[in-house]
Amino acid sequence: MFDIGFWELTILAVIGLIVLGPERLPVVARTLGLWVGRAKGYVRGITSELEREVSVDELRADVRRTRERIESETRGAIEPAQDALSPERPSVMPSDDDVARGDARSGAADRGDAPAGAAPTADDGSRKTDRPSE
């Protein structure tokens, strides 16, 4: 970390021996060792916490990607089924019941060409009447 070699440590020990004396040097060295141990423990704890958070973020991203893939596959399967179940245009051919009854107006009305003499079935306000408007 600080790249301190053997000679640097020797010089620090000699200076500590001169300044502190032989009686207090072991106590200071023990206290300094405890502080260094605690600092290493804190750094180790922070490192493991950061690794767990990164792992959780990776898991969240993985879950999000999987959810999006599943949703797109589900949409891809649902859309063709919906298209098959709901026809886009109404039938222009008369139904079997209409053919059996001989009623050709239902098929003709779907096409917009009603037989002659047949009255319009929907009142949209566009047909003219003999009565004056009020």
N, C-alpha and C positions, 0 to 999 in steps of 0.2 A: 504494500500500500504506500508507504513512505519511502521504500527502498533504502532502509537503514541496514548497513552491513555490520560486520563484527567490530571493526575499528571504531566506528561511530559509537556503538554501544559501550565499548571499553572506555572511550573518552568521557562519555556521559557518566559512567560508573565512578571514574576517578574524580570528576568534578563533584558529583553527589557525595562521595566519601569525604572530600575536603570541606564542602560547605556544610553538610549535615552532621558529619561525625559518625563514628562507628556504632553509636548507640541508637541513633534515630534512623539510620539508613535502612535496616531491615523492616521497620514499621512502615516507612514511606514506600518501600518497594512492594510490600504486601498490599497496601492501600491502592497503589498505582495499578497493581495486577488485578485487583477487584474491579476497579473502574474500567480497565480495558476489557475485562470479561463481560461486564454489564453492557458496555458499548457494542461488543460483538453480538451479544444476545439481542439487543435492540435492532441492530442491522439485520440479523438473521430473521427476526420476526417481521420486520418491514418487507424484507425480500420475499418471504413466503406469502405474506398477505398480497403483495403485488402480483405474484405468480398465480394465486388463487383468483384474483380479480380478472387477470388476463384470461385465465381458463374459463371463467364464467362468461366473459364477453365472447369468447370463441364459441362456447356452447350456445349462447343466445343467437349469435349469427348463424350457426349451423341449424338451429331450430327454425329460425326465420326462413332460411333458404328452403328447408324441407317443407315448411308450411306453404310457401309460395308455389313450390313444385306440385304439391298435392292439390292445391286450389286450381292451378292451371290445368292439371290433368282431369280434375273433376269437371271443370267448365268445358273442357274439350269433349268429355263423354256426355254431358247433359245437353249441350247445344244441338247435336245431331238428333237426339231423342226428341227434343222439343220441336224441332223442325219436322220430324216425321209425324208427330202427334197433332200438330196444328197446321192445316193446309193454308197456303198463302192466298189462294183465290177460291171463291165459292164455285160450286159445281154448276155447270151450264146445261147439264143433261137432266131430264126429269127423273125423279126417283122412281123406284119400282112400284110404289103405291100409286103415283100419279099415272103411270102407264096402265096399271090394272084398272083404274077408274076411268081412264080415257080422258083425263084432264091434262091437256097439253099446255094450259096457260102457265103453270108454275115454271116449267122449263123456259117458255117463251118470255115470261116476265123477268127471269134472271138475265136473259140476253138483252132485254130492253126493247124487244119487238113484240108487243102484245098483239093478239089476233084482232082483226077488224071488229069494231063494235064493243070491245072490252073496255070497261071504264078503268081509269088509273086507280091503283090500290093505295097509294100513299098521297096524303094531302099535304103538299109542301107549300101551298099558297101560290103556286105558279099557274094552276089551271084556271081557265076563265069560266065564269058562271053567268047565268042569265040574270041573276040578282045584282042590283047595284051595291057597290061597297058602302059600308056605313062609316 
